[in-house]
Amino acid sequence: MPASLLRPRDGDALRAELRHVATVAGLPVTFGGEVHDDTLLLTEFLGTRTSLMRGLAVLPSSGLGGATVVARRPMSVADYRKASTITHDYDGPVLGEGIKSILAVPVVVDGRARAVLYGAYRAAAPIGDRTADLMLGAARRLSLELRVRDEVDRRLRLREVQPASTEMPELIREVHAELRRLAADAEPGMRTKLKALADRLSGDDDQDGPSLTSRELDVLAQVALGCTNAEAARRLSLKPETVKSYLRSAAAKLDTHTRLEAVSRARRRGFIP
């Protein structure tokens, strides 16, 4: 997401939680980073003695952090050097820092790991329950913070793309999009009823216009709420590339060239509210 003067840096919130855990639990080493395109980038460090791990890109399923990102659950090793449950792609920087015992906790937002918090000792010993609870609490707080920031971002984007004169309130658009999302996963009978309700909300009475598929309408409904392709993909249980494909095909049928044009024309023709 492009940097915004209005949005605090997510890394600052992550660092604040690391500092809190380090202070309360007395952890000698805490570190972490954000996840971008399933790759974890380590950027925040407290208590480290070297710069060996700074900027380290942890790939999915690689090392403890990569495994945590994929599993979306906390994972730990009591003796990193001897651990057989993880890959050892990053032994150099980790062992060079003198770390032995590590707990990695993912920060999960909408079913996706957005960051990982680590707590570590330079002695081979299990992470205690109190320390683990503190780190889990930190991850939950950060997850909520990121979820709130995402919603603020979505609403700001919505204000940017929404026409000056709006025929229906945003609430109607949200209900319409949610009905279509639920219909995609419903049984056939219920799916028909949900889509009928969505069509009533949109006032779909333009029978002479281009015919859009159900999935094309689903994607347009999410984009109309200000969702990015990635956000629409998560809400509709699709891949981002699939969302792009549906959006391109819908735009072609509507004879438009941008997301905003496609949404605007779909609204004028009554396909979405």
N, C-alpha and C positions, 0 to 999 in steps of 0.2 A: 504494500500500500504506500502511495506517495507520502512523504513527510508532510505534516501539517503543524502550523504554529499553534493550532487549537488542541491538538492531541498530545498528551504527555508521552514520552518515550516509554515503550513497553519494557525495555531493558531496565529502566529506573525502578519500575514496580517490582520486577524480578529481583533486582539487587537489594531492594528494601526487605523483601521476604527472606532472602539469604542472610542478610545482616541480623534480622530478628531471630532466626533459628540459631545462628552462630552464637548470639549473645545469651539467649535463654537456655539453650542446650549445652553450651560450652563446647561446641564442635570446633576443632582446630582448623578444619578446612571445609569451606562451602563454595560451590561454584555452580554455574548453569548457563543456559542460553535458550534462544528461541529456535523453533523448528520452522524451516522454510522449504517447501516442496519435499517434505519428508526427511530432509537432512537437518540435523541438529548442529547449530553453530555455537561453540562455547565462547562467551564474551564477558561474563561476569565472574569475578574471583575474589574471595576473601580468605586470607590466611595462607595463600600459596607462597612458595619461596623461589620459584622459577617462572619463566614465561613459556615453558614447553607446551602447555595445553592451550595457551591463548590463541584464539582464532581457529582452533581445531574443528574441522568439519566431520561430524560423526554420521556415517551413512546408515540407512535403515538396516536393522538386524545386526549391525556391527558393534562389537563391544557391549558394555552394559547399557550405555545410553541408547544406542541404536535398537537394542532388544526391547528396551522400555518404551521407546516411541512406537514400535510396531505392536507390542502387546497391550499398550495403554494401561499398564498397571505398574505399581512399584516393584523394583527388583533390587536385590542386594547380593554382595559377596563378602564373606568374612575374611578371605585372604585372596586378594586379586591375582597374585602371581600363580597360585595353585588352582584357581577356579576353572572348573571344567564345563560350566554351564553357559559360558560366553565365548565369543571369539576374542582373540588377543591381537587385534589389528593395531591397538594403540598402546601397547606395552611400553614403548619408549618414553613417551611423555608422561604416562601415569606413574610408572615405576621410577622415572627420573625425578618426579615430585616427591617420591617416598611414600606414596599412598598404598595402603594395604586393604583396609576395610571401607567399603563404599555402599551407600544406599542412594538409588536413583528413583525419583518420584516424578511421573509425568504430570503436566498441567493440561488437563483434557477439557476442550471446549467443543460442544456439539459433536462429540464422538471422535474428535481428532486431537492428537497431541500437539499443543501449540508451543510448549516449552518443557524443559526438564530441570529439576532442582536436584543437586547432589549434596550429600553430606558425607564427610570422610574422616578417617583416622589414619595415623601413620603406624598404627599397631594392628596386628591381625586379631580382631575380636568382633563378634556380632554387634550390629547396631542395636542399642537398647530400645525397648518399647516406648519409653517416654520421648526419646529423640525421634523415633519413627512417627509417633503421633503428632509431634510438633511440625515435622516436615509435611505430613499429610494435610494438616491444617493450613500450612502456608500455601500448599498447592491448591487447596479448595478456595482460599481467599483470592489467589491470583487468577484462578479460573473465572470466578465471579467478576473480578475487575475487568478481565479481557472481554467477557461476554457483554458487560455494560458498555465498554468502549466500542465494541463491534456494533451494538445497536445504535449508539450515538452516531457512528460513522454512516450507518445505513440510512438513518433519518436525515442526515446532512446531505447525502447523495440524492435522496428522494426530493428534497427541497430544490436541488439544483436542476433535476430533470423534469420535475412536475410542471405542467403548463400553468400559466398565470391564472386562467379561469378553469376551475376544476368542476366537472359536472357531478362527481360523486366524492364523498369524503374518503380519506385514506382508509378508514376502518372498513368500508365496503370492499376496497381493493384487497385488504389483508384477509378478510373473510373469504373472498372469491379465490384468492391464491391458496388458502388453506384447504378449501373444499376440493380444489383440483388436486392438491398434493395427497389428500386422504383418499380420493377416488382412485389414484394410481395403484394403491396397495389394497383396495377393498375387493370383496367378492363381487362377481359380475352384477348381481341384482342391486347391491348397494352402490356399486360404481355408477350404474345408470342413474340412480336417484341423486347421488351427489353431483354428478355432472349436470343433471337437469337443474338443480338448485344453482350451480355456478352460472349456467347459461341465463337463468332468470335474473341473477344479479348483474350480469354484463349487458342484458338487453340485446342478446344476439338475434337480430332480426334482419340482417343483411344477407339474404340468401343468394344474391347475385355476385357477391365478391369472391375472391380466391378462397379455396377450401384449405384450411389449416388443419394439420393432424392434431390429435389430442395432446401429444407430447410437445409439439410446437407451441400450442396454447399454454401448456403447463410452464414452459420456459419463459414465454413472454409475460405470464402473470407474475413470475418471480422477479424478472427484470424490471417490471413496472413498479415493484416495491423498492427498487434501488439495490437489489442484490447483485453482487458480482457473479461471474460465471462459476467461481469456486463455491460461493455461498449457495447459488441455485443448485449446483450439483449435489451438495450435501443435503439440502432440503428434499430433493427429488430422488435421492439415492442413485445418482448417475455419475459418470465420470465427467470432469470438466471438458474434455475433448468432445464428448457426446453432446453436452449443453451447447458448445460452440457450433456444432454441426446443425442442431435443431434451430438455433438462432439464425444461422446463415440461410437455411432453407426457408424459414419464415420470412426473413427480410427479402429474399428473392421473390417469393410469392406476392409480397406486399409492394414490390418494386421500390424498396428503400435501401439505403446504403449504411445507415448507422443504427445503433441500438435505440437511440432516442426517436429516430424517425419511425422505426418499426413499431415501437410501443405507441407512439402518437397515432399512427395510421390504424393500428389494431383497435385502439380506443374509439376512433372516429367511426370505424365500421362495426363497432359493437361486439368485437370478439372478446375484449376484456374491459372491465369497468374503469 
